[in-house]
Amino acid sequence: MKNKASYFYLNFIKKEKISNDVYVFYFDRKNSDSDFLAGQYIHMYLPVVNEKGRGNSRMFTIASSPLEKDYIFIATKKGKTIFKKTLFNLKSQTPVKFYGPSGSLVIDEIKKPSYVFLAPGIGITPFRSIIKYISQKNLNISVVLLASFSKKEEVLFSNELIDISKSNPNIKIVYTLTRISKKLIKKHIANISKHLYYVAGPASAISDLEEVVSDMGVVSSKIFLEDFEGY
């Protein structure tokens, strides 16, 4: 399997609604030799005009695990842009062009440090991939996920991830309908400065969380950010 970034095509399979405004899009990878690490992202290309100077590609985190061999899936909200409308109107078996994988929000399976994942909203997608992968490989890696959503009907992947945590004492899953705060982090995280902190989501949200974690004494070398562009 190839993990080096390259262009490849996957056929679209289906989309599935998983919250009030988020859908999962499945793409067939059974006959592809492309591969990725849990937590990475890909560029998707669609036949759209050069919308607002942004070209015809957008970045999406792969929410599926590398060990889910039949497909990859991405999760995204509905939108009014031409790109989103084209994505949501894809027909089954349509070949879609991708480039990747890219991104360094991945785990170290050799050194096995402990991780804290901070996920405001749709930022949970790379952490679904990583946690599923850790569970599938039964890795001895400690993870705490703090996932924040505005409303109950917006919550993503909760049943699946909580079920994983019940059978893996190294994985702790916390969902909240409030913001991720110093108080919440202190409540669920022991030895604050010990862990690596991965933060993913909209730029404004992860900037705030970076400041929260830094103010708690975590050095910048232990904080890793991945911002999601809006489209």
JOFEN-V491036 format. One record per run of one state. SS is the DSSP state (H for helix, E for strand, L for the rest). FROM is the first residue (numbers start at 0). TO is the last residue. If there is no record, write none. Layout:
BEGIN
ss: [SS SS]
from: [FROM FROM]
to: [TO TO]
END
This chain:
BEGIN
ss: [L E L E L E L E L E L H L E L E L H L E L E H L E L H L H L E L H L H L E H L H E L]
from: [0 1 2 5 17 21 28 33 34 40 45 50 53 56 61 70 77 81 88 94 102 114 120 137 142 148 151 154 157 166 170 176 181 188 191 194 195 202 215 219 222 228]
to: [0 1 4 16 20 27 32 33 39 44 49 52 55 60 69 76 80 87 93 101 113 119 136 141 147 150 153 156 165 169 175 180 187 190 193 194 201 214 218 221 227 230]
END
